Every structure is written in C-alpha cells, then in structure tokens.
C-alpha cells in the first residue's frame, strides 16, 4: 500500500499543475490578443512616463547619495 502513495500523489500533482499551466497559458494568450488592439500611441505615452519617472528617481538617488555623504563627512565633490 505504501508503494502506491507516491505514484498517486505525483500523478495528481502533475495533473493539477498541468491543468493550471494550460489555463495560465491560455489566459495570457487571450490577454495578448486583447492588447494588440490597444493603440500604439497609448503604449508610447506609457513608456515615456515610465522613463521619465525612472530618470527622476535616478537623479533623486544621486542627490540623496551626495547629501548623505556630506552629512557623514565624506569628501564627495560634484564632478
């Protein structure tokens, strides 16, 4: 009896994960078909916004690093 338990559990696990993967792939495929209908301009605006936020965050981190360095007494002049 104990020899069959791993076989049954592994088979059940493979079936459940296989079914879940099938539906996940199907859902993503269907979402991809919907998104193709989205306007290209909207995508470009979204990419621009993300890039602007990234650059502003990078500049903020740069200034914060120099401020923290000066506060701690490090010699970090601007180039």
FILUM-273777 format. One line per field, with one value per atom (N, C-alpha, C): atom name; residue in one letter; x, y, z. Coordinates in steps of 0.02 Angstrom, whole numbers, plus 50000, padded with zeros to 5 digits. Layout:
<nodes>
tilum <- CA|...
lokol <- A|...
px <- X|...
py <- Y|...
pz <- Z|...
</nodes>
This chain:
<nodes>
tilum <- N|CA|C|N|CA|C|N|CA|C|N|CA|C|N|CA|C|N|CA|C|N|CA|C|N|CA|C|N|CA|C|N|CA|C|N|CA|C|N|CA|C|N|CA|C|N|CA|C|N|CA|C|N|CA|C|N|CA|C|N|CA|C|N|CA|C|N|CA|C|N|CA|C|N|CA|C|N|CA|C|N|CA|C|N|CA|C|N|CA|C|N|CA|C|N|CA|C|N|CA|C|N|CA|C|N|CA|C|N|CA|C|N|CA|C|N|CA|C|N|CA|C|N|CA|C|N|CA|C|N|CA|C|N|CA|C|N|CA|C|N|CA|C|N|CA|C|N|CA|C|N|CA|C|N|CA|C|N|CA|C|N|CA|C|N|CA|C|N|CA|C|N|CA|C|N|CA|C|N|CA|C|N|CA|C|N|CA|C|N|CA|C|N|CA|C|N|CA|C|N|CA|C|N|CA|C|N|CA|C|N|CA|C|N|CA|C|N|CA|C|N|CA|C|N|CA|C|N|CA|C|N|CA|C|N|CA|C|N|CA|C|N|CA|C|N|CA|C|N|CA|C|N|CA|C|N|CA|C|N|CA|C|N|CA|C|N|CA|C|N|CA|C|N|CA|C
lokol <- X|X|X|X|X|X|X|X|X|X|X|X|X|X|X|X|X|X|X|X|X|X|X|X|X|X|X|X|X|X|X|X|X|X|X|X|X|X|X|X|X|X|X|X|X|X|X|X|X|X|X|X|X|X|X|X|X|X|X|X|X|X|X|X|X|X|X|X|X|X|X|X|X|X|X|X|X|X|X|X|X|X|X|X|X|X|X|X|X|X|X|X|X|X|X|X|X|X|X|X|X|X|X|X|X|X|X|X|X|X|X|X|X|X|X|X|X|X|X|X|X|X|X|X|X|X|X|X|X|X|X|X|X|X|X|X|X|X|X|X|X|X|X|X|X|X|X|X|X|X|X|X|X|X|X|X|X|X|X|X|X|X|X|X|X|X|X|X|X|X|X|X|X|X|X|X|X|X|X|X|X|X|X|X|X|X|X|X|X|X|X|X|X|X|X|X|X|X|X|X|X|X|X|X|X|X|X|X|X|X|X|X|X|X|X|X|X|X|X|X|X|X|X|X|X|X|X|X|X|X|X|X|X|X|X|X|X
px <- 50042|50000|50043|50097|50140|50177|50187|50222|50180|50114|50070|50059|50070|50056|50097|50163|50200|50177|50161|50138|50073|50026|49962|49970|50010|50019|50056|50108|50146|50101|50062|50016|49965|49937|49889|49921|49982|50018|50031|50052|50066|50001|49947|49883|49859|49864|49841|49885|49952|49996|49991|49983|49975|49912|49857|49795|49802|49833|49843|49887|49940|49983|49947|49905|49866|49822|49785|49739|49777|49836|49876|49901|49926|49949|49892|49834|49776|49754|49754|49733|49781|49847|49895|49890|49877|49868|49807|49752|49692|49704|49741|49757|49800|49846|49888|49849|49797|49754|49716|49695|49659|49705|49767|49813|49837|49834|49855|49808|49748|49700|49712|49755|49768|49808|49797|49830|49905|49943|50015|50034|49995|50009|50004|49956|49948|50009|50035|50093|50153|50162|50219|50214|50155|50146|50164|50142|50157|50232|50266|50338|50373|50350|50380|50372|50314|50303|50348|50353|50396|50469|50491|50560|50572|50524|50532|50535|50493|50494|50560|50586|50649|50707|50708|50762|50757|50696|50688|50708|50691|50711|50787|50818|50890|50924|50899|50927|50917|50858|50845|50892|50905|50952|51023|51042|51108|51117|51069|51073|51069|51028|51023|51090|51123|51188|51240|51242|51290|51273|51208|51187|51207|51195|51212|51287|51324|51397|51424|51397|51419|51399|51340|51318|51364|51387|51431|51505|51518|51585|51630|51602|51642|51656|51712|51729|51706|51646|51617|51598|51645|51628|51591|51548|51516|51569|51566|51617|51612
py <- 49940|50000|50063|50064|50122|50137|50087|50097|50136|50135|50168|50242|50262|50331|50382|50374|50423|50425|50367|50365|50403|50393|50428|50502|50522|50593|50629|50598|50629|50635|50584|50587|50643|50648|50701|50769|50776|50840|50859|50812|50827|50847|50813|50831|50901|50916|50982|51037|51029|51081|51087|51032|51034|51071|51058|51093|51168|51184|51254|51290|51257|51288|51298|51249|51256|51317|51325|51382|51448|51448|51509|51530|51483|51500|51524|51491|51511|51581|51597|51663|51716|51704|51753|51761|51707|51712|51755|51744|51785|51858|51871|51940|51974|51936|51962|51981|51942|51960|52025|52035|52097|52157|52149|52205|52227|52183|52203|52256|52259|52308|52376|52379|52443|52488|52552|52600|52603|52615|52620|52684|52736|52799|52792|52754|52744|52707|52660|52623|52669|52711|52757|52808|52832|52878|52844|52782|52745|52733|52716|52705|52771|52826|52891|52909|52896|52912|52869|52806|52762|52784|52802|52825|52890|52936|52999|52987|52943|52927|52895|52851|52818|52869|52916|52966|53011|53032|53073|53036|52972|52932|52925|52916|52910|52974|53031|53095|53107|53089|53095|53052|52992|52948|52976|53006|53036|53093|53138|53194|53171|53121|53095|53063|53029|52998|53051|53105|53158|53193|53204|53235|53191|53126|53080|53077|53077|53076|53138|53196|53257|53257|53231|53228|53183|53129|53083|53105|53161|53188|53162|53132|53107|53164|53161|53212|53188|53209|53189|53250|53281|53340|53319|53364|53352|53354|53311|53311|53372
pz <- 50000|50000|50000|50039|50045|49980|49938|49875|49825|49831|49784|49800|49862|49882|49843|49836|49796|49723|49695|49625|49617|49663|49660|49670|49720|49734|49678|49651|49596|49534|49519|49463|49472|49533|49547|49540|49566|49563|49490|49449|49379|49343|49357|49326|49346|49411|49435|49407|49411|49385|49309|49274|49202|49182|49217|49203|49218|49274|49292|49241|49218|49168|49102|49083|49021|49024|49079|49084|49092|49124|49130|49061|49022|48954|48911|48916|48877|48897|48961|48984|48958|48962|48938|48862|48827|48754|48738|48773|48761|48779|48833|48851|48798|48769|48716|48654|48639|48582|48595|48658|48675|48671|48695|48699|48630|48581|48514|48486|48512|48489|48520|48571|48604|48557|48563|48519|48532|48480|48487|48525|48515|48549|48624|48648|48720|48748|48711|48733|48736|48685|48685|48742|48756|48813|48879|48887|48948|48955|48901|48903|48920|48892|48907|48980|49008|49079|49123|49108|49148|49143|49084|49075|49114|49112|49149|49224|49250|49321|49340|49297|49311|49314|49267|49266|49327|49345|49405|49468|49473|49531|49534|49476|49473|49495|49472|49494|49569|49593|49665|49706|49683|49718|49717|49660|49655|49705|49707|49754|49826|49840|49908|49929|49883|49898|49916|49877|49892|49957|49970|50033|50092|50087|50141|50151|50095|50100|50135|50119|50153|50226|50241|50311|50352|50322|50357|50356|50322|50323|50267|50217|50161|50112|50078|50029|49960|49941|49877|49836|49803|49763|49699|49675|49610|49556|49507|49454|49409
</nodes>
